[in-house]
Amino acid sequence: MSTAILHGVSKRYGGTLALDGVDVSLSRGITGLLGPNGAGKTTLLRILATAHGADAGQVRVLGQDLATAEGRLALRRRLGYAPQETGFPRGFTVFAFVDYVAILKEWSERDARQAEVRRVVDVVGLSSVATKRLRALSGGQRRRVVLAQALLGRPDLLVLDEPTAGLDPEQRARLRDTLGEAGESSTVVISTHQTEDVAALCERVIVLHGGRVRFDGLVQELIGSADGRVWMSQSRDPAARHAWRTGTGRWRNVGDPPEDATLIAPALEDAYLLMVGDSAAQPEMAALS
């Protein structure tokens, strides 16, 4: 059963068409959203989170029509949103900031609210710095504060933009555990550049490129599209579209292999690179285009 349906959704910023007639249906579980910089990922998440409205098309989430003020307000009561960039009132402590967000979400009963604040602060591993001011935290710690407020109340829809940015491997593993649990009962949408996070967490993946959906299906189906197109060699193969030297000293090549190539099983990153091309391999150039 679908919990969110976007039909023909378009969004323009000045002369830039960020989304171009996007059709997406979401359901319970964890969906990964992949795409190079400028693909429209953040715009799509902002529309789902009611931060922006679509210029055209229809958006219904958890039974609410997001074209109406009433629908947006009703969804916000059931939504957890962690944007990619967040401005903080940096004089707040960790606990006070998350508590403030809980108040904004209409948690009026003080004891229950503060118990929930303690729970989410602990979930993201910040209990030891709960009384520390935000301005004194590291970048990774501030990122976890954003995640904590998004998890308040175990929301029915959890929208996360680059949730693992700035996290170390242990923190990323802990977050994966948390999100895996959330996906059992909620709709979780994760936008990321980290294909390994999608491979580890998601059953389904959507690839956006140029504001359009290029792929929407199972992660294993996307990986399978690269079968027979990944091989190892002693040096960079001129036939490769993408290649890099591995820690073994051999080269991993992705593209159209020569007849004598030593083929290996593809990973999600390989299939993604084949689908979106050079804009994924060179994100700094995509950001300028």
N, C-alpha and C positions, 0 to 999 in steps of 0.2 A: 504494500500500500504506500502510495506516494505521500510524503509529508511536505514537499515543496515542488512547485511546478512553475517553470519559467518558459513562456511561449513567445517567440518572436521578439525577444528583449534586445533593445538597442540603446546605446548611451554615447553621447558625443560631448567632448570638451573642446569648445571652440572649433577649430578645423580638424580635430583628431577624433576619429570614430573608434571609441574604446571597445564597444560591443556591437556586433553587427548581426542582428536577427538570431540571437542565441535561444535554442530550445534545450532545456535541461529538466529532468525529473529526478528528485532526490527521495530517498527513503531511509529508514533506520539503518544504522551502521556507519562506517567511516568511509568517506569518499575523498580521495586525493585529487587535488587540482594542480596540474603541471602546466608550465608554459614559460617561454623566455620573458625577459623584461619587456613591458609594453604590450603583452598579449591580451590583457584585459582581466587578469585574475583578481587583482585587488578591487577593481570596479564591480565585478560580479559579487564578491563577498560583501562589499559595502551596500549593494542593493539588497542582498539577502538579510543584512543586519539593519536595514531601514536607515542607514546613514545617508544614502543617496537614493533618489528615485529614478526609475527608468524613463527615458524619453519616449519610448514606444514599446508595445508589447504588454503582456499580462504577467503578474507575479502573484502567486498564492502560496502562502507558507503557513503550515499548521492550521489550515482552514481559513486563513485571513487574507483578504484582498489588500495588498500593500499600496494600492492606489488611493486608499481612504485613510484618513487620519485615525479613525477608530480601529482599523485593521492593524496599522503600524503600532499603535499603543498596546493593543492586545498582544501582539507578537513580542514586544519588548519585555513583557512580564515573563515570557517563557524562553528568553534568548540569553545566551552567553556569547560575548564578542570580544576577541582579542585582536585589535588592529595591529598592523605592522609597526606603526609609529604612534606613540602616545605621549602627550604632554602631562607632566605630573605637577601637582601642588607640592613642591619638594620639601616644604616644611613639615608635611605629614610623616608620621611613622608608618611602617608597613601595615600594622594592625589598624591604625586609624584610617588610612586610605581605603583599605578593603571594607572596613566597617562603613565608611562614608558611602561607598558604592552600594552596599547592601541597603542602606537607608534610602538611597535613590530608587532602589528596586522595590521599595515599599515593605521592607522587613521592619515592622513597627514594634514587635515584641522583643525587648532588649536582650533577655537571656538567650532566647532561641537564636536571635540574630548573631550575637557574639559567639555562640557555640559554633555556628556555621562558619563564621569568619576564622575561628581557630582551626576548624577542620580543613578549609581550603588552603590556609597558610601552611599547615603541616603537609598537605598533599604535595605542594610544590617545593617542600624542603626549606622553608624560610622561618620555621618556628624559633630558631636560635637568634634571628635578627628581627623578630616581630616588633621590638620596641625601638629599632634603629630608624633614623630619618631617611627618607627616600634619597635625599641628595648625597648621602654618605654611602649608598650602595654601588656595587659594580654594575656594569651594563647587563650582564647575565642575570644578576639578582633582580634588577628592575624589570627585566623581561618576565621573570617568574611572578612578580607582583601582578603584572597584566594578566597572566594566565590564571592566577588565583581568583581575581575578581570575575573572570569569565566563567569559572566553575561554580560560582555561588548558586546554591539551590538546585544543583544537578539539572541544568536547563534541558528542555526538550530539543532545542536546536543550539548547537555549539559551532560557532564560526571562528576559525583561527587562521590568521594571516602570518605565515612564517613563524610558527610557534617554537621551533627549535633553534632559532637564530640566537647566538650568544650562549648556548648551553653546552656544557662539557658532556662527554660520552655517558657518564653516570647519570647526569640530570636528564639527558635525552632518553635513556632507558627507563627512568622513573616516569617520565612524561608519557612514554609509549604505553606503559602499564596503566596509567590513569585514563588515557584516552581509549584504550582497549575496553576498559570497564564501562566508560561512558557510552561507547558505541553499541553496547548490548541493549540499551533501552532508549537511546537518543539518536538523533540525526547529527552527525559530526562531519563538518567540511573543513579540510585542511589545505591551504595553499602553501606551496613550498618549492624551493629549488633543489631540495635534497631528495633525489630519487630513492635513496636507501630508506628514508622515512616512509615513503609511500609503499615500497616493497615490503617493509616490516609491518606496517599497520593496516593497510587498506586492501580490501577485496576488489574495490572498483576505483577506476581512475578516469578523469576527464582531462584531455589535453586541449588547451586553448592556444591558438596562434593567430595573430592578426585580428583579434576580436571575434573569431569564429571557433566552433567546436570542431577539432580535427579528429578526435577519438573519444568515445564514451563506451566503456565496457570493463570487463574484468582485467585486473592487472596481468594475470597469466596470459590472456589473449594478446595484450600489447607486447609482452615479452616474446610471445610466439611469433609475432610478425617479423622479428629479427633472426629467426632460425636460418642457419646457413649463410649468415652475413657477418659473422664475427670470427676472426682468426688470429693466431699468434704467429710472430715471425721474429727473426733475429735483428732486423732493422725495420724502419718504417717502410711500409709497402706503398709504392706510388699509386696503387689501385684504391687505397683507402680514402674514404671521405673524411674520417676522423681517426686519429691514431695517437697513442701516448705510450711512453716507456713505463713499464711496470717496475715494481720493486725487485723482480727477478732479473732485470736487465733485458728481458724480451719485450717486444712491442705488441700491444693489443690494437688490432685494426678493425674498423667498422666500415662496411661498404659492400662493394661487389668483389668477392674474392677471386683470385686466380685459381685455375683448375687444381694446382698442387697444394693449395692452402691447407694448413692444419686448423680445421674448424673447431670451435669451442662453443659451449652453451652460452647463449646471450643473457645479459642482465637487463633490468628495466632501463638503466641509463643508455645502453646501446640502442634499444628500440626507440627511446625518446629522441636521441640524437638523429637517428635515421628519419624520424617523422618530421621534426621541426628544423633540421638543417643547421646552417652556420649560425643562426641567431641564438641558438642554445649554447653552442660551443664558444661564442664570443659575446657574453651578456653585456660587456661594457660598450660594445658597438650598438647592440640593440637598444640600450638605454638612450643613445644619442639619436636614434633614427625616429 
